[in-house]
Amino acid sequence: MPAAVPAREAAMTQQAVTVLVPEHPAAGEKPARTSTTCWTQHTHHERDDSTMTGRVEGKVAFITGAARGQGRSHALTLAREGADIIAVDLCAQIGSVPYPMATQEDLAQTVKEVEATGRRIVATVADVRDYDALKQALDEGVAQLGRLDIVSANAGITSYGRAEDLAEQTWRDMIDVDLTGEWQPPRPRSRTCGPPGAAGRSS
Ligand SMILES: NC(=O)c1ccc[n+]([C@@H]2O[C@H](COP(=O)([O-])OP(=O)(O)OC[C@H]3O[C@@H](n4cnc5c(N)ncnc54)[C@H](O)[C@@H]3O)[C@@H](O)[C@H]2O)c1
């Protein structure tokens, strides 16, 4: 009988190639780390960024709706993983949206936090419904940062109510931002980078 395999190790082949296998620690125990492990059980505030691994080192990511929330989070995570950022946000209120939307101060905060990671960011106020404005922001970012690898079509709005009760403008604003605004960002990207396939897209 072979000796028991240590909990964090698994022999992969008879040539004794050993792979470290992350294992969730017991409650309260600080996890051991490998150079390629990001412990997903950490909450956002607890996460130790020394585990970041440069998975997108040298790449450039285009992120819409980057002033706050998930867009800022995407920008910071990608920057910590080595990417430079092209950020856009409307930074203004859309009349039918029933909550306060992001501001220029929010976008400035994203810029500050990305720069604190040591990465570069080109941030522009632009509306994802406006193809020309979006393309201009992207072109300026690519001119400064040199390339484009990742597109995160994240900008979005929400309104509430039964479909039959929604005002027509509320419906149109959601369709324009959440559908047209998701379709727009990859369009200038494909013209900048050539054939599709090299870049991911998320929403
Ligand atoms: N947070 C959640 O739990 C959740 C769940 C499902 C889907 N989503 C979607 O994920 C996206 C981000 O969510 P969030 O919670 O970070 O929302 P958020 O409101 O905090 O952020 C959205 C950002 O998009 C920007 N934006 C809105 N319209 C824009 C436009 N026309 N042009 C440019 N920027 C615009 C806003 O200014 C804001 O900064 C949204 O599309 C949202 O609908 C969020």
The ligand as a Gaussian input file, in Angstrom:
#p B3LYP/6-31G(d) Opt

LIG

0 1
 N      -25.701000      44.424000      -8.061000
 C      -26.463000      43.358000      -8.352000
 O      -26.852000      42.567000      -7.482000
 C      -26.848000      43.073000      -9.796000
 C      -27.614000      41.950000     -10.086000
 C      -27.949000      41.662000     -11.416000
 C      -27.528000      42.512000     -12.419000
 N      -26.800000      43.621000     -12.092000
 C      -26.377000      44.466000     -13.196000
 O      -24.966000      44.659000     -13.138000
 C      -24.647000      45.980000     -13.572000
 C      -23.922000      46.744000     -12.482000
 O      -24.703000      46.722000     -11.288000
 P      -24.334000      47.627000     -10.035000
 O      -25.011000      47.023000      -8.867000
 O      -22.865000      47.835000      -9.968000
 O      -25.121000      48.977000     -10.421000
 P      -24.702000      50.506000     -10.147000
 O      -25.932000      51.322000     -10.352000
 O      -23.986000      50.656000      -8.859000
 O      -23.644000      50.762000     -11.306000
 C      -24.029000      50.871000     -12.642000
 C      -23.136000      51.898000     -13.290000
 O      -23.522000      52.011000     -14.662000
 C      -23.540000      53.392000     -14.975000
 N      -24.441000      53.646000     -16.087000
 C      -25.773000      53.513000     -16.106000
 N      -26.265000      53.891000     -17.286000
 C      -25.203000      54.236000     -18.054000
 C      -25.075000      54.697000     -19.374000
 N      -26.163000      54.906000     -20.162000
 N      -23.843000      54.942000     -19.867000
 C      -22.753000      54.752000     -19.087000
 N      -22.821000      54.333000     -17.807000
 C      -24.046000      54.079000     -17.287000
 C      -24.022000      54.082000     -13.703000
 O      -23.688000      55.461000     -13.692000
 C      -23.289000      53.272000     -12.650000
 O      -22.022000      53.792000     -12.345000
 C      -25.959000      46.620000     -13.941000
 O      -26.168000      46.391000     -15.308000
 C      -26.961000      45.855000     -13.106000
 O      -28.267000      45.921000     -13.657000
 C      -26.464000      43.911000     -10.814000

